[in-house]
Amino acid sequence: MCRMGYLYLYDSRSTDEKLLEQIRKLKRLGLNIEIIDTSKWDDKKKKEIYFNKLIPISVIKKKKLRGIVRSHKAGVIRLNSILLTDDDFFTGKELEMKIKQLERELENIKKEIRDRIEERIRQRINPETIFKFG
């Protein structure tokens, strides 16, 4: 995962399609996000993400993993609907709030770029400068 990028982990067998479509929309808007289906991953690969990424973040951020990513009794790791950054992860309601925040930020950036382009066009088409000779 690259710096300031996002990794979205989901399981195609049991994911919320609406949430996945929102993530895809963020990617289309230009967010640096890698979308990965974990349904075919073996336990070794899931444990690698769990122990190397999620546990260190959960300790630092004081975020709960049991019952969310790891089942209480069997210890099964479910990597479904998790947005992972270099220093944080988001699931459940927190994920929905993060998606809305990112959508707003990307829309604002898009609007700002559009406004700058329009301003540049207005500056170039200014009638006073078009007919001014030398």
C-alpha positions in Angstrom: 0.0 0.0 0.0 1.4 3.4 -1.0 1.7 6.4 1.2 -1.6 8.2 1.7 -3.4 5.5 -0.3 -6.3 3.4 0.8 -6.9 -0.3 0.7 -10.5 -1.6 0.7 -10.9 -5.2 1.7 -14.2 -6.9 1.1 -15.6 -10.4 0.7 -17.7 -10.8 -2.5 -19.7 -13.6 -0.9 -21.1 -11.3 1.8 -20.5 -7.7 1.1 -22.8 -4.7 1.0 -23.1 -3.9 -2.7 -24.2 -0.3 -1.9 -21.0 0.2 0.1 -18.8 -1.4 -2.6 -20.4 0.9 -5.2 -19.6 4.0 -3.0 -16.0 2.8 -2.8 -15.9 2.4 -6.6 -17.3 5.9 -7.0 -14.5 7.3 -4.8 -12.0 5.5 -7.1 -13.6 7.0 -10.2 -13.4 10.5 -8.5 -9.6 10.0 -8.3 -9.0 8.6 -4.8 -5.9 6.5 -4.6 -7.6 3.3 -3.5 -7.0 -0.4 -4.2 -10.1 -2.6 -4.0 -9.4 -6.2 -3.1 -11.8 -9.2 -2.9 -10.7 -11.4 0.0 -13.1 -14.2 -0.7 -10.4 -16.4 -2.3 -7.7 -15.6 0.3 -6.5 -18.4 2.4 -6.2 -18.1 6.2 -2.5 -17.4 6.0 -2.9 -14.3 3.9 -5.8 -13.1 6.1 -3.7 -13.6 9.2 -0.8 -11.7 7.6 -3.0 -8.6 7.2 -4.6 -9.1 10.6 -1.3 -9.4 12.6 0.9 -7.1 10.5 -1.5 -4.3 9.8 -4.7 -4.4 11.9 -3.4 -5.4 15.3 -0.7 -2.7 15.5 -3.2 0.0 14.4 -5.8 -1.3 16.8 -3.3 -1.0 19.7 -2.2 2.5 18.8 -5.7 3.8 18.0 -7.4 1.7 20.7 -9.8 0.2 18.3 -11.6 -3.1 18.9 -11.1 -6.0 16.5 -12.8 -8.9 18.3 -16.4 -9.3 17.1 -15.7 -6.9 14.2 -12.8 -8.5 12.2 -12.2 -11.6 14.3 -15.0 -13.7 15.7 -15.2 -14.1 19.5 -15.2 -17.9 19.8 -13.7 -19.5 16.7 -11.2 -16.8 16.0 -12.2 -16.7 12.4 -10.8 -13.6 10.6 -13.3 -11.8 8.3 -11.8 -9.2 6.2 -15.0 -7.7 4.8 -15.8 -4.0 4.3 -12.5 -2.7 5.9 -10.9 0.6 4.6 -7.3 0.5 5.6 -4.7 3.3 5.5 -1.1 3.4 6.6 -2.1 4.4 10.1 -5.8 3.6 10.6 -8.7 1.4 9.6 -12.5 1.9 9.3 -15.3 -0.6 9.6 -19.1 -0.4 10.2 -20.6 3.1 10.9 -17.1 4.6 11.1 -16.5 3.4 7.5 -19.7 4.9 6.3 -18.8 8.3 7.9 -15.3 8.1 6.3 -16.7 7.4 2.9 -19.0 10.4 3.2 -16.1 12.6 4.3 -13.9 11.5 1.4 -16.8 12.1 -1.1 -17.2 15.6 0.2 -13.5 16.3 0.0 -13.2 14.9 -3.5 -16.2 16.9 -4.7 -14.8 20.1 -3.2 -11.4 19.4 -5.0 -13.3 18.7 -8.2 -15.3 22.0 -7.8 -12.2 24.0 -7.1 -10.4 22.6 -10.2 -13.5 23.4 -12.3 -13.6 26.9 -10.9 -9.9 27.5 -11.7 -10.3 26.3 -15.2 -13.3 28.5 -15.8 -11.5 31.5 -14.4 -8.5 30.8 -16.8 -10.9 30.5 -19.7 -12.6 33.8 -18.7 -9.2 35.5 -18.5 -8.3 34.3 -22.0 -11.6 35.3 -23.6 -11.7 38.7 -22.0 -13.1 41.0 -24.8 -10.8 43.9 -23.7 -7.7 41.9 -24.5 -8.9 40.2 -27.7 -9.3 43.4 -29.7 -6.4 45.3 -28.2 -3.6 45.9 -30.7 -0.2 46.7 -29.9 
